[in-house]
């Protein structure tokens, strides 16, 4: 027998009416989870979680959960501030990235137009079982949400490494055409450099890249 954990803790900033909408949706979900009668939904809530069945004004909220019969975010929430609010969300056992991300996306459209919100999470196990430890990240934009896990990123990296072998180191006996070794030898003889040829050529390359010619403004 083993216990599995999904854990996360993050905070973000939004405007007051978005924070109020998050708080309302969170409370409705909590009431529905506990089989309590939820309060009257606001017009803002119905616009953000548009119901598909007018007989149930909360089914738009329920559809963001993997199991609509179990509307659980697996986290706690704290909101502080007035005109600009800081929303903190955290959970240590059963944090639910998907519903939490969709909650933020639907409630914080104005703030997300200015800047996206992101968080990461970890998952683990009380026993050292193989392939049960990891984590992931989520980026929330006004029109979509992106997810990735550490296992997916690791798999991509391993495949990329297998397909594209590391580049061979440069041959120290071949000159860079634009930086001939004769010029390097002159600088060494004059005491202008103590670098080896390859390091000298690479340093000259970086220096040339950093100098960009200014564009002339055509006269009227």
C-alpha beads as a LAMMPS data file, in Angstrom:
LAMMPS data file: protein, C-alpha beads

220 atoms
219 bonds

1 atom types
1 bond types

-500.0 500.0 xlo xhi
-500.0 500.0 ylo yhi
-500.0 500.0 zlo zhi

Masses

1 110.0

Atoms # bond

1 1 1 0.000 0.000 0.000
2 1 1 1.348 3.429 -0.905
3 1 1 0.115 6.995 -0.756
4 1 1 0.443 9.250 -3.780
5 1 1 0.671 13.028 -3.585
6 1 1 0.185 15.889 -6.017
7 1 1 1.459 19.102 -4.462
8 1 1 1.675 22.745 -5.487
9 1 1 1.700 26.227 -4.030
10 1 1 1.578 29.433 -6.067
11 1 1 0.135 32.928 -6.108
12 1 1 -0.803 35.448 -8.787
13 1 1 -2.250 38.943 -9.039
14 1 1 -5.591 39.908 -10.554
15 1 1 -8.148 42.689 -10.279
16 1 1 -10.752 42.684 -7.520
17 1 1 -13.769 41.588 -9.559
18 1 1 -11.810 38.628 -10.959
19 1 1 -10.793 37.598 -7.451
20 1 1 -14.431 37.858 -6.361
21 1 1 -15.479 35.627 -9.260
22 1 1 -12.832 33.037 -8.353
23 1 1 -14.030 33.082 -4.755
24 1 1 -17.655 32.654 -5.824
25 1 1 -16.875 29.737 -8.145
26 1 1 -14.715 28.101 -5.473
27 1 1 -17.552 28.376 -2.940
28 1 1 -20.139 26.961 -5.350
29 1 1 -17.855 23.988 -6.065
30 1 1 -17.330 23.428 -2.341
31 1 1 -21.096 23.512 -1.696
32 1 1 -21.800 21.085 -4.530
33 1 1 -19.042 18.754 -3.325
34 1 1 -20.540 18.717 0.173
35 1 1 -24.114 18.241 -1.094
36 1 1 -25.116 21.683 0.183
37 1 1 -27.443 23.977 -1.743
38 1 1 -25.200 26.571 -3.430
39 1 1 -26.102 30.243 -3.284
40 1 1 -27.646 32.192 -6.122
41 1 1 -25.098 32.492 -8.968
42 1 1 -24.153 35.994 -10.084
43 1 1 -24.492 37.226 -13.650
44 1 1 -20.668 37.312 -13.879
45 1 1 -20.491 33.669 -12.802
46 1 1 -23.061 32.577 -15.387
47 1 1 -21.148 34.432 -18.112
48 1 1 -17.853 32.786 -17.152
49 1 1 -19.329 29.301 -16.627
50 1 1 -22.166 29.372 -19.110
51 1 1 -24.600 26.528 -18.314
52 1 1 -25.598 24.134 -21.060
53 1 1 -28.783 23.239 -19.181
54 1 1 -30.761 26.166 -17.797
55 1 1 -32.317 23.837 -15.234
56 1 1 -28.855 23.517 -13.650
57 1 1 -26.991 26.844 -13.561
58 1 1 -23.862 25.141 -12.223
59 1 1 -23.180 22.548 -14.913
60 1 1 -20.896 25.026 -16.693
61 1 1 -18.712 24.999 -13.586
62 1 1 -18.960 21.232 -13.165
63 1 1 -17.668 20.610 -16.689
64 1 1 -14.172 21.926 -15.807
65 1 1 -13.656 18.926 -13.508
66 1 1 -12.559 15.487 -14.691
67 1 1 -15.479 14.056 -12.719
68 1 1 -18.473 16.443 -12.642
69 1 1 -19.868 14.470 -9.697
70 1 1 -16.743 15.289 -7.683
71 1 1 -16.030 19.047 -8.067
72 1 1 -12.874 19.119 -5.973
73 1 1 -9.881 21.437 -6.535
74 1 1 -7.727 19.516 -4.060
75 1 1 -6.418 22.790 -2.667
76 1 1 -6.984 25.727 -0.348
77 1 1 -7.363 29.333 -1.470
78 1 1 -6.509 32.664 0.149
79 1 1 -7.284 36.089 -1.320
80 1 1 -5.826 39.346 -0.058
81 1 1 -5.928 42.915 -1.307
82 1 1 -8.436 45.494 -2.439
83 1 1 -8.341 46.983 -5.953
84 1 1 -5.530 44.578 -6.870
85 1 1 -5.702 41.161 -5.234
86 1 1 -3.194 38.420 -4.582
87 1 1 -4.718 34.967 -4.967
88 1 1 -2.793 32.115 -3.324
89 1 1 -3.702 28.492 -4.107
90 1 1 -1.979 25.534 -2.465
91 1 1 -2.490 21.831 -1.868
92 1 1 -0.310 19.044 -0.498
93 1 1 -2.135 15.811 -1.299
94 1 1 -4.486 15.941 -4.299
95 1 1 -3.859 19.238 -6.105
96 1 1 -5.855 19.361 -9.363
97 1 1 -3.936 21.307 -12.053
98 1 1 -6.584 21.052 -14.787
99 1 1 -9.638 22.440 -12.962
100 1 1 -7.556 25.104 -11.210
101 1 1 -6.065 26.297 -14.502
102 1 1 -9.467 26.457 -16.181
103 1 1 -10.933 28.291 -13.174
104 1 1 -8.254 30.991 -13.507
105 1 1 -8.641 31.202 -17.289
106 1 1 -12.381 31.750 -17.117
107 1 1 -12.344 34.161 -14.176
108 1 1 -9.319 36.324 -15.062
109 1 1 -9.772 37.217 -18.719
110 1 1 -8.795 40.872 -18.304
111 1 1 -5.644 40.155 -16.306
112 1 1 -4.613 37.346 -18.658
113 1 1 -4.802 39.734 -21.605
114 1 1 -2.008 41.652 -19.884
115 1 1 0.156 38.711 -18.807
116 1 1 -0.243 34.923 -18.544
117 1 1 -0.241 33.070 -15.232
118 1 1 1.784 29.942 -14.580
119 1 1 2.408 27.391 -11.894
120 1 1 4.188 24.084 -11.454
121 1 1 3.457 21.051 -9.338
122 1 1 5.098 17.888 -8.091
123 1 1 3.857 14.363 -7.618
124 1 1 5.354 11.690 -5.448
125 1 1 4.748 8.558 -3.466
126 1 1 5.252 7.385 0.102
127 1 1 7.152 4.375 -1.248
128 1 1 10.106 4.352 -3.677
129 1 1 8.209 2.931 -6.623
130 1 1 9.599 3.400 -10.092
131 1 1 8.329 6.200 -12.316
132 1 1 5.907 7.640 -9.754
133 1 1 7.918 10.772 -8.966
134 1 1 7.866 13.836 -11.157
135 1 1 5.992 17.027 -11.744
136 1 1 4.831 19.416 -14.377
137 1 1 3.992 22.974 -15.320
138 1 1 0.994 24.893 -16.550
139 1 1 0.807 28.188 -18.469
140 1 1 -2.574 29.932 -18.544
141 1 1 -3.421 32.340 -21.371
142 1 1 -6.663 34.153 -22.087
143 1 1 -7.636 31.750 -24.884
144 1 1 -5.981 28.465 -23.908
145 1 1 -4.018 26.511 -21.311
146 1 1 -0.763 24.614 -21.869
147 1 1 0.532 21.706 -19.785
148 1 1 3.691 19.607 -19.766
149 1 1 5.104 17.035 -17.375
150 1 1 8.710 16.374 -16.451
151 1 1 8.387 12.861 -17.872
152 1 1 7.266 14.275 -21.241
153 1 1 10.101 16.817 -21.290
154 1 1 12.630 14.138 -20.358
155 1 1 11.344 11.817 -23.101
156 1 1 11.654 14.627 -25.673
157 1 1 15.193 15.369 -24.546
158 1 1 16.235 11.721 -24.762
159 1 1 14.751 11.333 -28.238
160 1 1 16.354 14.568 -29.404
161 1 1 19.732 13.458 -28.070
162 1 1 19.441 10.093 -29.839
163 1 1 18.453 11.665 -33.168
164 1 1 20.936 14.560 -33.048
165 1 1 24.345 13.443 -31.750
166 1 1 26.510 16.092 -30.107
167 1 1 28.544 18.212 -32.491
168 1 1 32.177 17.320 -33.003
169 1 1 34.641 19.747 -31.389
170 1 1 36.320 22.113 -33.876
171 1 1 39.643 21.016 -35.359
172 1 1 42.399 23.172 -33.765
173 1 1 44.545 22.813 -36.914
174 1 1 42.005 24.425 -39.251
175 1 1 41.877 28.211 -39.487
176 1 1 38.690 30.211 -39.305
177 1 1 38.759 31.993 -42.692
178 1 1 37.902 35.385 -41.207
179 1 1 40.369 34.951 -38.304
180 1 1 43.607 33.494 -39.749
181 1 1 46.113 31.994 -37.345
182 1 1 48.740 34.432 -38.661
183 1 1 46.787 37.292 -37.041
184 1 1 46.591 35.324 -33.802
185 1 1 50.351 34.699 -33.890
186 1 1 50.955 38.423 -34.337
187 1 1 48.818 39.258 -31.315
188 1 1 50.602 36.598 -29.234
189 1 1 53.997 37.969 -30.285
190 1 1 52.890 41.514 -29.381
191 1 1 51.581 40.381 -26.009
192 1 1 48.013 41.347 -26.951
193 1 1 46.514 37.951 -26.091
194 1 1 47.268 34.867 -24.030
195 1 1 44.425 32.837 -25.501
196 1 1 44.934 29.728 -27.563
197 1 1 43.985 29.990 -31.219
198 1 1 40.488 28.469 -30.917
199 1 1 39.585 30.541 -27.850
200 1 1 40.942 33.648 -29.582
201 1 1 38.893 32.984 -32.736
202 1 1 35.718 32.338 -30.715
203 1 1 36.276 35.525 -28.704
204 1 1 36.671 37.501 -31.938
205 1 1 33.462 35.915 -33.278
206 1 1 31.492 36.921 -30.185
207 1 1 32.935 40.439 -30.309
208 1 1 31.973 40.857 -33.960
209 1 1 28.436 39.641 -33.286
210 1 1 27.979 42.183 -30.506
211 1 1 28.901 45.066 -32.805
212 1 1 25.988 45.764 -35.123
213 1 1 26.375 48.561 -37.704
214 1 1 23.916 51.388 -37.235
215 1 1 21.428 51.947 -40.027
216 1 1 21.555 55.310 -41.728
217 1 1 18.299 57.205 -41.784
218 1 1 17.609 58.308 -45.349
219 1 1 17.385 62.035 -45.771
220 1 1 14.093 63.540 -46.717

Bonds

1 1 1 2
2 1 2 3
3 1 3 4
4 1 4 5
5 1 5 6
6 1 6 7
7 1 7 8
8 1 8 9
9 1 9 10
10 1 10 11
11 1 11 12
12 1 12 13
13 1 13 14
14 1 14 15
15 1 15 16
16 1 16 17
17 1 17 18
18 1 18 19
19 1 19 20
20 1 20 21
21 1 21 22
22 1 22 23
23 1 23 24
24 1 24 25
25 1 25 26
26 1 26 27
27 1 27 28
28 1 28 29
29 1 29 30
30 1 30 31
31 1 31 32
32 1 32 33
33 1 33 34
34 1 34 35
35 1 35 36
36 1 36 37
37 1 37 38
38 1 38 39
39 1 39 40
40 1 40 41
41 1 41 42
42 1 42 43
43 1 43 44
44 1 44 45
45 1 45 46
46 1 46 47
47 1 47 48
48 1 48 49
49 1 49 50
50 1 50 51
51 1 51 52
52 1 52 53
53 1 53 54
54 1 54 55
55 1 55 56
56 1 56 57
57 1 57 58
58 1 58 59
59 1 59 60
60 1 60 61
61 1 61 62
62 1 62 63
63 1 63 64
64 1 64 65
65 1 65 66
66 1 66 67
67 1 67 68
68 1 68 69
69 1 69 70
70 1 70 71
71 1 71 72
72 1 72 73
73 1 73 74
74 1 74 75
75 1 75 76
76 1 76 77
77 1 77 78
78 1 78 79
79 1 79 80
80 1 80 81
81 1 81 82
82 1 82 83
83 1 83 84
84 1 84 85
85 1 85 86
86 1 86 87
87 1 87 88
88 1 88 89
89 1 89 90
90 1 90 91
91 1 91 92
92 1 92 93
93 1 93 94
94 1 94 95
95 1 95 96
96 1 96 97
97 1 97 98
98 1 98 99
99 1 99 100
100 1 100 101
101 1 101 102
102 1 102 103
103 1 103 104
104 1 104 105
105 1 105 106
106 1 106 107
107 1 107 108
108 1 108 109
109 1 109 110
110 1 110 111
111 1 111 112
112 1 112 113
113 1 113 114
114 1 114 115
115 1 115 116
116 1 116 117
117 1 117 118
118 1 118 119
119 1 119 120
120 1 120 121
121 1 121 122
122 1 122 123
123 1 123 124
124 1 124 125
125 1 125 126
126 1 126 127
127 1 127 128
128 1 128 129
129 1 129 130
130 1 130 131
131 1 131 132
132 1 132 133
133 1 133 134
134 1 134 135
135 1 135 136
136 1 136 137
137 1 137 138
138 1 138 139
139 1 139 140
140 1 140 141
141 1 141 142
142 1 142 143
143 1 143 144
144 1 144 145
145 1 145 146
146 1 146 147
147 1 147 148
148 1 148 149
149 1 149 150
150 1 150 151
151 1 151 152
152 1 152 153
153 1 153 154
154 1 154 155
155 1 155 156
156 1 156 157
157 1 157 158
158 1 158 159
159 1 159 160
160 1 160 161
161 1 161 162
162 1 162 163
163 1 163 164
164 1 164 165
165 1 165 166
166 1 166 167
167 1 167 168
168 1 168 169
169 1 169 170
170 1 170 171
171 1 171 172
172 1 172 173
173 1 173 174
174 1 174 175
175 1 175 176
176 1 176 177
177 1 177 178
178 1 178 179
179 1 179 180
180 1 180 181
181 1 181 182
182 1 182 183
183 1 183 184
184 1 184 185
185 1 185 186
186 1 186 187
187 1 187 188
188 1 188 189
189 1 189 190
190 1 190 191
191 1 191 192
192 1 192 193
193 1 193 194
194 1 194 195
195 1 195 196
196 1 196 197
197 1 197 198
198 1 198 199
199 1 199 200
200 1 200 201
201 1 201 202
202 1 202 203
203 1 203 204
204 1 204 205
205 1 205 206
206 1 206 207
207 1 207 208
208 1 208 209
209 1 209 210
210 1 210 211
211 1 211 212
212 1 212 213
213 1 213 214
214 1 214 215
215 1 215 216
216 1 216 217
217 1 217 218
218 1 218 219
219 1 219 220
